Amino acid sequence: MECISVFDMLKIGVGPSSSHTLGPWRAAERWIADLKASSRFDKVENIKVDLYGSLSLTGKGHATDYAVMLGLSGADPETIPVESIDTTIAHIKNKAILNFNGEKQLPFNPKENIVFNRKFLDFHSNGLIFTATINGRNYKSTYYSIGGGFVVQEERKNAKANKLIFYCTFPYPTETGNDLLKFCNQLNLPVSGVVLENEKSIREPDKIDSELKRIWGTMLECMYVGCHTEGNLPGGLNVRRRAYDMHKNLIGDFKYNSPEDWLQTIRKTEVKFRQILKWVSCFALSVNEVNASLGRVVTAPTNGSAGVIPAVLMYYMVIENHDADFEHIKKFLLVAGEIGSIFKKGATISAAMGGCQAEIGVSSAMAAGALCELLGGTPEQVLVAAEIAMEHHLGLTCDPIGGLVQIPCIERNSMGAIKAINAAELALDTDPNNVKVPLDKVVSTMWETAKDMNTKYKETSEGGLAVGVNMSDC
């Protein structure tokens, strides 16, 4: 059974894609660590990176080549100043030299040392092979970015789709919704309580709180930046940022000096009924516009779906409960992380494996369940909310225009957030004993749907809107 922490599901990183940017970045870091462990790092004379499948087909639009170069340079996606990214990449391109892990200069021409191969590797559709040349001999290592920033190294003996093999140390290990409900009833705790007990088994309570505060702080800052940045997004589609204008019309003439001050200002404003959906959309759009411009976001569970959870949590804080504090934020994130882990264990959170149902669908389910608990829902109703949200995302394809995480990705976060709120409200008025489709059933159905889905609708830009709309039309 997989032992997945909330902090595995909610990671801080750089956009625009957790599987195509954060994953390859982390893979490069792991490769360097492996080279050091085998005492080969200091002997490396040349390096090459081969990208396969979805990483190749949409890698340019997802900045996979940038991520690989930054990872090989020793930069950390959690801490790198995002404004320095373009300068770092430009230096590598112009000088044809890469500062390997910040320790040694190696010849590196991105056009030659990063190869985009259209074919797919057997294990997973997001594959990459690192090659180190030492004394004329090549040493190859294969990694797979399986969604949400998770990376695995190829192991033929355990080569089963999207599964990690390791022992779980949680006192209350869950693989399904039924497992979770069993522990909720056994311990007489809400979903967040069970998740917290598991987290406390691997880290101190103070560390849990500090990390959750850091995650929420990143989400809040991301929304703040998105709402206060105007212009067009990079990438060639010339998509105009909409969060700026929406926010300006909604906030009016109020003054503030920081993301936290901004939050309190919004909570004090009188939000009219017809403005509620606009605020939710604004929050979601702001995050994914930051993500699309290589900004810092929180995978929730992926970068492409990073706007849903912050938007729904902000909805709770500015619409439902003006007195909400960190304890409410903590419960929300704990529940969301747990629901996301159930989908990862039973299906996938990778669009390259399951289409956008695996990203926006899962994020909507995570947010719906979390909101349901904060609104007073029972553990059973929390799972009902998650099920309802996913049920209405089943079959959603991933067909980004130009391979960019912009159209239709950004708007889908807004739709996913609104569906999550609706699902939570429906669940609160639902008797779980009368539910016909339990969460575990919709998880397995999502996975079967993913396997049946044509490959061209799985983040390849070879189907749907990606071929129905020309770049020139945009």
C-alpha positions as CSV (number, residue, x, y, z in Angstrom):
1,M,0.0,0.0,0.0
2,E,1.2,3.5,-0.9
3,C,1.9,5.8,2.1
4,I,1.2,9.2,0.6
5,S,1.5,12.3,2.8
6,V,-0.5,15.5,2.4
7,F,2.8,17.1,1.5
8,D,3.3,14.7,-1.3
9,M,0.0,15.8,-2.8
10,L,0.5,19.5,-2.2
11,K,4.0,20.5,-3.4
12,I,5.5,23.9,-4.0
13,G,7.0,24.3,-7.4
14,V,7.3,26.3,-10.6
15,G,4.7,26.1,-13.4
16,P,3.4,25.4,-15.9
17,S,3.1,21.6,-15.3
18,S,3.8,19.2,-12.5
19,S,4.3,16.3,-14.7
20,H,6.1,18.1,-17.5
21,T,8.0,20.7,-15.5
22,L,8.3,19.8,-11.8
23,G,8.7,16.1,-12.5
24,P,11.6,16.4,-15.0
25,W,13.2,19.0,-12.7
26,R,13.1,16.6,-9.8
27,A,14.2,13.7,-12.0
28,A,17.3,15.7,-12.9
29,E,18.0,16.3,-9.2
30,R,17.6,12.6,-8.5
31,W,20.0,11.7,-11.3
32,I,22.6,14.0,-10.0
33,A,22.2,12.4,-6.5
34,D,22.6,9.0,-8.1
35,L,25.7,10.1,-9.9
36,K,27.2,11.3,-6.7
37,A,26.2,8.2,-4.8
38,S,28.0,6.1,-7.4
39,S,31.1,8.4,-7.4
40,R,30.6,9.2,-11.0
41,F,29.6,12.9,-10.8
42,D,33.1,14.3,-10.8
43,K,34.1,12.2,-13.8
44,V,31.2,13.3,-16.1
45,E,32.4,14.8,-19.4
46,N,29.1,15.3,-21.2
47,I,25.4,14.9,-20.6
48,K,22.4,14.3,-22.8
49,V,18.7,14.1,-22.1
50,D,16.1,12.2,-24.2
51,L,12.4,13.1,-23.7
52,Y,9.7,10.6,-24.7
53,G,6.0,10.4,-25.3
54,S,4.0,13.3,-23.8
55,L,7.1,14.9,-22.5
56,S,8.3,15.2,-26.1
57,L,5.0,16.0,-27.8
58,T,4.0,18.9,-25.5
59,G,7.4,19.5,-23.9
60,K,8.1,22.8,-25.6
61,G,4.8,24.3,-24.5
62,H,5.2,22.9,-21.0
63,A,8.8,24.2,-20.6
64,T,10.2,20.7,-20.1
65,D,13.5,21.7,-21.6
66,Y,13.7,24.6,-19.2
67,A,12.9,22.4,-16.3
68,V,15.6,19.9,-17.2
69,M,18.2,22.6,-17.6
70,L,17.3,24.2,-14.3
71,G,17.4,20.9,-12.5
72,L,20.8,20.0,-14.0
73,S,22.0,23.4,-12.9
74,G,21.2,22.6,-9.3
75,A,18.3,25.1,-8.9
76,D,15.5,24.2,-6.5
77,P,11.9,24.8,-7.8
78,E,10.7,25.7,-4.3
79,T,13.2,28.5,-3.8
80,I,14.6,29.7,-7.1
81,P,13.7,33.4,-7.8
82,V,11.3,32.9,-10.7
83,E,12.4,36.2,-12.2
84,S,15.9,34.6,-12.7
85,I,14.7,31.7,-14.8
86,D,14.9,33.4,-18.2
87,T,18.4,34.8,-17.4
88,T,19.6,31.3,-16.5
89,I,18.2,29.7,-19.6
90,A,19.5,32.4,-21.8
91,H,23.0,32.0,-20.4
92,I,23.0,28.3,-21.1
93,K,21.7,28.8,-24.7
94,N,24.1,31.7,-25.5
95,K,27.3,30.2,-24.0
96,A,26.5,26.5,-24.8
97,I,27.7,25.8,-21.3
98,L,25.8,24.4,-18.3
99,N,27.0,24.7,-14.7
100,F,26.3,21.1,-13.7
101,N,24.7,21.2,-10.2
102,G,26.4,24.6,-9.8
103,E,29.7,22.7,-9.4
104,K,31.4,22.1,-12.8
105,Q,31.1,23.6,-16.3
106,L,30.1,21.2,-19.1
107,P,29.5,21.8,-22.8
108,F,25.8,21.9,-23.4
109,N,23.8,23.0,-26.5
110,P,20.1,22.6,-25.7
111,K,19.3,21.9,-29.3
112,E,21.7,18.9,-29.3
113,N,21.8,17.8,-25.7
114,I,18.0,17.7,-25.2
115,V,16.3,15.4,-27.7
116,F,12.5,15.3,-28.2
117,N,11.6,11.8,-29.2
118,R,8.0,11.3,-30.4
119,K,7.8,7.6,-29.5
120,F,6.5,6.4,-26.1
121,L,8.4,4.2,-23.6
122,D,6.6,1.1,-22.3
123,F,6.4,1.9,-18.6
124,H,4.7,5.4,-18.7
125,S,4.0,8.1,-21.3
126,N,6.2,10.6,-19.5
127,G,9.6,9.1,-19.8
128,L,13.1,10.7,-19.9
129,I,16.6,9.1,-20.2
130,F,19.7,10.9,-18.8
131,T,23.0,9.9,-20.3
132,A,26.4,10.7,-18.7
133,T,29.5,10.2,-20.8
134,I,32.6,9.2,-18.8
135,N,35.9,8.2,-20.5
136,G,34.0,7.6,-23.7
137,R,31.5,5.3,-22.1
138,N,27.8,6.1,-21.7
139,Y,25.8,5.6,-18.5
140,K,22.0,5.8,-18.9
141,S,19.3,6.2,-16.3
142,T,15.6,6.2,-17.0
143,Y,13.0,8.1,-15.0
144,Y,9.3,8.6,-15.3
145,S,7.3,11.7,-14.3
146,I,4.0,10.0,-13.3
147,G,2.0,13.1,-12.4
148,G,1.8,15.7,-9.6
149,G,5.6,16.0,-9.5
150,F,6.0,12.3,-8.5
151,V,9.0,10.7,-10.1
152,V,9.9,7.0,-10.3
153,Q,12.9,5.2,-11.7
154,E,12.4,2.3,-14.0
155,E,12.2,-1.0,-12.3
156,R,11.2,-3.8,-14.6
157,K,10.3,-6.2,-11.8
158,N,7.8,-3.7,-10.5
159,A,6.7,-2.2,-13.8
160,K,3.0,-1.8,-13.2
161,A,1.3,1.3,-14.5
162,N,1.5,4.4,-12.2
163,K,2.2,2.3,-9.0
164,L,4.9,3.0,-6.4
165,I,6.1,0.0,-4.4
166,F,7.1,0.7,-0.8
167,Y,6.0,0.0,2.8
168,C,3.5,2.3,4.5
169,T,4.3,3.4,8.0
170,F,1.1,5.2,8.8
171,P,-0.8,3.9,11.8
172,Y,-4.1,4.2,9.8
173,P,-3.1,3.4,6.2
174,T,-5.8,4.0,3.6
175,E,-6.0,2.9,0.1
176,T,-9.8,3.4,-0.5
177,G,-12.6,5.6,0.7
178,N,-13.9,2.6,2.7
179,D,-10.6,2.3,4.5
180,L,-10.8,6.0,5.5
181,L,-14.4,5.7,6.7
182,K,-13.4,2.7,8.8
183,F,-10.8,4.6,10.7
184,C,-13.1,7.7,11.0
185,N,-15.6,5.5,12.8
186,Q,-13.1,3.5,14.7
187,L,-11.4,6.7,16.1
188,N,-14.6,8.8,16.2
189,L,-12.7,11.5,14.2
190,P,-13.5,13.5,11.1
191,V,-11.5,12.9,7.9
192,S,-9.1,15.7,8.8
193,G,-8.5,14.1,12.2
194,V,-7.5,10.7,10.8
195,V,-5.2,12.3,8.3
196,L,-3.6,14.4,11.0
197,E,-2.9,11.3,13.1
198,N,-1.1,9.8,10.2
199,E,0.9,12.9,9.5
200,K,1.9,13.1,13.2
201,S,3.5,9.6,12.9
202,I,6.1,10.9,10.5
203,R,6.7,14.5,11.6
204,E,6.2,16.8,14.6
205,P,2.9,18.7,15.0
206,D,4.7,22.0,14.8
207,K,6.4,21.0,11.6
208,I,3.0,20.0,10.1
209,D,1.6,23.4,11.0
210,S,4.6,25.3,9.6
211,E,4.5,23.4,6.3
212,L,0.8,23.8,5.9
213,K,1.2,27.5,6.6
214,R,3.9,27.7,4.0
215,I,1.6,25.9,1.5
216,W,-1.3,28.2,2.2
217,G,1.0,31.3,2.1
218,T,2.2,30.2,-1.4
219,M,-1.3,29.8,-2.5
220,L,-2.4,33.2,-1.2
221,E,0.6,34.9,-2.7
222,C,0.0,33.2,-6.0
223,M,-3.6,34.5,-6.1
224,Y,-2.4,37.9,-5.1
225,V,0.2,38.1,-7.8
226,G,-2.3,36.8,-10.4
227,C,-4.9,39.4,-9.5
228,H,-2.4,42.2,-9.7
229,T,-0.5,41.3,-13.0
230,E,-1.9,42.4,-16.3
231,G,-0.8,41.8,-19.9
232,N,-0.6,38.7,-22.1
233,L,0.7,35.3,-21.1
234,P,4.0,34.0,-22.7
235,G,4.0,31.2,-25.3
236,G,2.7,32.6,-28.5
237,L,-1.0,32.3,-28.1
238,N,-1.2,35.9,-26.8
239,V,-3.8,35.0,-24.2
240,R,-4.7,38.0,-22.2
241,R,-4.7,37.7,-18.4
242,R,-8.3,38.1,-17.2
243,A,-7.9,37.9,-13.4
244,Y,-6.4,41.4,-13.3
245,D,-9.5,43.1,-14.9
246,M,-12.0,40.9,-13.0
247,H,-10.3,41.7,-9.7
248,K,-10.1,45.4,-10.4
249,N,-13.9,45.5,-11.1
250,L,-14.7,43.5,-8.0
251,I,-12.3,45.1,-5.4
252,G,-13.1,48.7,-6.3
253,D,-11.1,51.4,-4.6
254,F,-10.0,49.5,-1.5
255,K,-6.3,49.8,-0.4
256,Y,-4.0,47.1,1.0
257,N,-0.3,46.4,1.2
258,S,0.2,42.6,1.3
259,P,-1.5,39.3,0.4
260,E,-2.7,38.9,4.0
261,D,-4.0,42.5,4.1
262,W,-5.7,41.9,0.7
263,L,-7.4,38.8,2.1
264,Q,-8.8,40.7,5.0
265,T,-9.9,43.5,2.7
266,I,-11.9,41.1,0.6
267,R,-13.5,39.6,3.7
268,K,-14.7,43.0,4.7
269,T,-16.3,43.8,1.4
270,E,-20.0,43.3,0.8
271,V,-20.2,40.6,-1.8
272,K,-23.4,40.6,-3.8
273,F,-24.9,37.3,-4.7
274,R,-24.1,37.6,-8.4
275,Q,-20.5,38.4,-7.6
276,I,-19.8,35.1,-5.7
277,L,-19.1,33.1,-8.9
278,K,-17.0,35.9,-10.3
279,W,-14.8,36.0,-7.2
280,V,-14.4,32.2,-7.3
281,S,-13.5,32.4,-11.0
282,C,-11.1,35.3,-10.4
283,F,-9.3,33.3,-7.7
284,A,-8.9,30.2,-9.9
285,L,-7.9,32.2,-13.0
286,S,-5.3,34.1,-11.1
287,V,-3.5,31.0,-9.9
288,N,-3.3,29.4,-13.3
289,E,-2.3,32.6,-15.1
290,V,0.7,32.7,-12.7
291,N,1.3,29.0,-13.4
292,A,1.2,29.5,-17.2
293,S,3.9,32.2,-16.9
294,L,6.4,29.9,-15.0
295,G,5.4,31.3,-11.6
296,R,5.4,29.6,-8.3
297,V,2.3,27.6,-7.4
298,V,1.3,24.6,-5.3
299,T,0.5,21.3,-7.1
300,A,-3.1,20.5,-6.0
301,P,-2.7,17.8,-7.1
302,T,-1.0,19.1,-10.3
303,N,0.2,22.4,-11.6
304,G,-2.4,22.4,-14.4
305,S,-5.2,22.1,-11.7
306,A,-3.5,24.3,-9.1
307,G,-6.3,26.9,-9.0
308,V,-9.2,24.8,-7.8
309,I,-8.3,24.2,-4.2
310,P,-7.1,27.8,-3.4
311,A,-10.2,29.2,-5.1
312,V,-12.6,27.0,-3.1
313,L,-10.7,27.7,0.2
314,M,-10.8,31.4,-0.5
315,Y,-14.6,31.0,-1.2
316,Y,-15.0,29.5,2.3
317,M,-13.0,32.3,3.9
318,V,-14.5,35.3,2.1
319,I,-18.1,34.1,1.6
320,E,-19.0,31.3,4.1
321,N,-17.0,32.1,7.2
322,H,-15.3,35.5,7.8
323,D,-14.0,34.2,11.1
324,A,-12.1,31.3,9.5
325,D,-8.6,30.9,10.8
326,F,-5.6,28.6,10.3
327,E,-7.4,25.6,11.9
328,H,-10.0,25.8,9.2
329,I,-7.2,26.1,6.5
330,K,-5.4,23.1,8.1
331,K,-8.5,20.9,8.1
332,F,-9.3,21.8,4.5
333,L,-5.8,21.0,3.2
334,L,-5.6,17.8,5.2
335,V,-8.9,16.5,3.7
336,A,-8.0,17.6,0.2
337,G,-4.6,15.9,0.3
338,E,-6.2,12.6,1.6
339,I,-8.8,12.5,-1.2
340,G,-6.2,13.2,-3.8
341,S,-4.1,10.3,-2.5
342,I,-7.1,8.0,-2.8
343,F,-7.4,8.9,-6.5
344,K,-3.6,8.5,-7.0
345,K,-3.6,5.1,-5.5
346,G,-6.7,3.8,-7.2
347,A,-6.4,5.6,-10.6
348,T,-4.0,8.4,-11.7
349,I,-3.4,12.1,-11.3
350,S,-1.5,12.3,-14.6
351,A,-3.2,13.8,-17.6
352,A,-0.8,11.9,-19.8
353,M,-2.3,8.7,-18.4
354,G,-5.9,9.7,-17.9
355,G,-6.8,13.0,-19.5
356,C,-7.9,16.1,-17.7
357,Q,-10.3,14.1,-15.5
358,A,-7.2,13.1,-13.7
359,E,-6.2,16.7,-13.0
360,I,-9.2,19.0,-12.9
361,G,-11.5,16.2,-11.9
362,V,-9.4,15.1,-9.0
363,S,-8.7,18.6,-7.8
364,S,-12.5,19.3,-7.9
365,A,-13.1,16.2,-5.9
366,M,-10.4,17.2,-3.4
367,A,-11.9,20.7,-2.9
368,A,-15.4,19.4,-2.7
369,G,-14.7,17.0,0.1
370,A,-12.6,19.5,2.0
371,L,-15.3,22.2,1.8
372,C,-17.9,19.7,2.8
373,E,-16.1,19.0,6.1
374,L,-15.7,22.7,6.9
375,L,-19.4,23.2,6.2
376,G,-20.3,20.5,8.8
377,G,-20.5,17.4,6.7
378,T,-19.9,14.0,8.1
379,P,-17.0,11.8,6.9
380,E,-19.6,9.9,4.8
381,Q,-20.8,13.2,3.2
382,V,-17.2,14.3,2.6
383,L,-16.7,11.2,0.4
384,V,-20.1,11.8,-1.3
385,A,-19.0,15.4,-2.2
386,A,-15.8,14.0,-3.7
387,E,-17.7,11.4,-5.7
388,I,-20.2,14.0,-7.0
389,A,-17.4,16.3,-8.2
390,M,-15.5,13.5,-10.0
391,E,-18.7,12.0,-11.4
392,H,-19.2,15.1,-13.5
393,H,-15.7,15.2,-14.8
394,L,-15.5,11.6,-16.0
395,G,-14.1,11.4,-19.5
396,L,-12.7,15.0,-19.6
397,T,-9.8,15.0,-22.1
398,C,-6.5,16.8,-22.1
399,D,-6.0,18.6,-25.4
400,P,-4.0,21.8,-24.8
401,I,-3.7,24.2,-27.7
402,G,-0.1,24.6,-28.7
403,G,1.0,22.3,-25.9
404,L,0.5,25.2,-23.5
405,V,-1.2,25.1,-20.1
406,Q,-3.5,27.9,-21.2
407,I,-6.4,26.9,-23.4
408,P,-8.6,25.3,-22.1
409,C,-6.7,24.6,-18.9
410,I,-7.0,28.0,-17.2
411,E,-10.8,28.2,-17.5
412,R,-11.2,24.6,-16.5
413,N,-9.9,25.5,-13.0
414,S,-12.7,28.0,-12.7
415,M,-15.2,25.4,-13.7
416,G,-13.7,22.8,-11.4
417,A,-13.9,25.2,-8.5
418,I,-17.5,26.0,-9.1
419,K,-18.4,22.3,-9.5
420,A,-16.6,21.6,-6.2
421,I,-18.8,24.1,-4.3
422,N,-21.9,22.7,-5.9
423,A,-20.9,19.2,-5.1
424,A,-20.2,20.0,-1.4
425,E,-23.7,21.7,-1.1
426,L,-25.4,18.7,-2.7
427,A,-23.6,16.3,-0.4
428,L,-24.7,18.2,2.7
429,D,-28.3,17.5,1.6
430,T,-27.6,13.9,0.8
431,D,-28.3,10.8,3.0
432,P,-25.1,8.7,2.4
433,N,-27.3,5.6,2.9
434,N,-29.1,6.4,-0.3
435,V,-26.0,7.0,-2.4
436,K,-25.9,4.7,-5.5
437,V,-22.3,5.4,-6.6
438,P,-19.7,5.4,-3.7
439,L,-16.4,7.2,-4.1
440,D,-14.4,4.0,-4.6
441,K,-16.6,3.1,-7.5
442,V,-16.1,6.4,-9.2
443,V,-12.3,6.1,-8.6
444,S,-12.2,2.7,-10.4
445,T,-14.5,4.0,-13.1
446,M,-12.2,6.9,-13.7
447,W,-9.2,4.6,-14.1
448,E,-11.1,2.3,-16.5
449,T,-12.2,5.4,-18.5
450,A,-8.5,6.5,-18.5
451,K,-7.4,3.2,-20.0
452,D,-10.1,3.3,-22.6
453,M,-9.4,6.9,-23.7
454,N,-7.6,7.4,-27.0
455,T,-4.0,8.4,-26.5
456,K,-4.4,11.5,-28.5
457,Y,-6.6,13.0,-25.8
458,K,-3.9,12.5,-23.1
459,E,-1.8,15.6,-23.1
460,T,-0.3,15.0,-26.6
461,S,-1.8,18.0,-28.5
462,E,-2.8,15.5,-31.2
463,G,-6.6,15.7,-30.7
464,G,-9.6,17.8,-29.7
465,L,-9.1,21.5,-29.4
466,A,-5.4,21.2,-30.0
467,V,-6.0,20.2,-33.6
468,G,-9.4,21.9,-34.0
469,V,-8.0,25.3,-33.3
470,N,-4.9,26.6,-35.2
471,M,-2.3,28.7,-33.4
472,S,-2.8,31.4,-36.0
473,D,-6.5,31.6,-35.0
474,C,-5.4,32.7,-31.6
